[in-house]
Amino acid sequence: MRPNRNDVSWEASPVATQPRDVSAARGRRGDAGRGASSVRVRRYVLDLMPLIDAMRGEVGGTPQCLALELTRRGICEPRGGAAWTPVDVGRLLHRIGTERAR
């Protein structure tokens, strides 16, 4: 049975009145998930780099041309979408440029 807020024992509970101890050594909530996501995206970009470079020579380097070609070849977006947009390709190209600068 859940305690009732009007119950005296609810207010007298030491857990309810104690402030939470937030340690500086501990990361923020969600940091592990963001780190894992970054690793997945980086791996995805590194796998696509040779393909994008080859496609630039075939169809051109514009995001529109690359989006159409990626969709035509059936390559899924990082989150599983089937149709690429020029904005998605622009973000991918920016990420590839960032990876090459490392």
N, C-alpha and C positions, 0 to 999 in steps of 0.2 A: 504494500500500500504506500502511495506517495505521501510525503508529509504535507500538511496543510500550512499555508503561509500564516494563517492566524494562530497556528499552534505555537506555544511558547518554546518548544524544543527546536523548532525551525530557526528562530531568531537567535537562540543561544548556541547554535552549532558553531564550533570553532572554525570549521572549514569555510562557512559562509562569511565570516567576519575577517578572516585573514587575507591580506593582499597576496596576489600571486607573485612568486619569486621568478623574475625573468632574468635569466643569466645572459650576460653579454657573450659568453663563449658559445652559447647555443645559437644556431642560425634562425632566421625568421621562418615563419610558417610558410611552407610551399617552396623553400629553396631547393630541396632535393628534387622535386618535380620539375622545376625550371631547369636545373642542371641536366637532368636526364633528357629533357626536351631539346636543349641546346646540342647535346651530343648526337641525338637522332637527326636533327636538322643538318648539322655539320657533316655527318656521314652521308646523308642524302645528297647534299650539294657536291661533296667530293666525288660521289658516284656519277652524278650527272655532268660534271665538268667536261670530260672527254666527248660526250654525246653532244653537248651544246656547242663545243668548238667545231665538231664535224658538221653540225647543222648550220652553223653560221656560214660556212663555206658553200653549202648547198643552196640554202633558201634566203640567205641574207641575215643581217644582224639585228634587224628591228624586232622589238618585242612582239609586234603584231604577227610577223612572219614566223617567229619561233613558237608563238602560242598556237598558231594553226598547225604547225608541223608536229608539235608535241601531242596535241589532241588527235591529229590524224594517225600518229603512230601508236596511240593508246597508252601513253605513259601517264600514270596517275600523278596528281599533285601530291605534295607532302602529306596532306591530311586525307587523301583518298579520293578527291574529286576527279571526275573524268575529263572535264573541259577546262583547258587553260585559258586565262585571260591575259591581255597585254600587261596589266598591272601585276599579276602574279609573276610573269616572266621578268618584268622590270625589277621586282624584289629579288628574284633568283639571281639575276645578273649582278645586282648590287652585292649580294651575299658572296657570289663567286669572286668578284673584285676584292672583297674584304679578305677572303680566304687566300687569294694569291698574294696579297700584300703581307701576309704573315711570314 
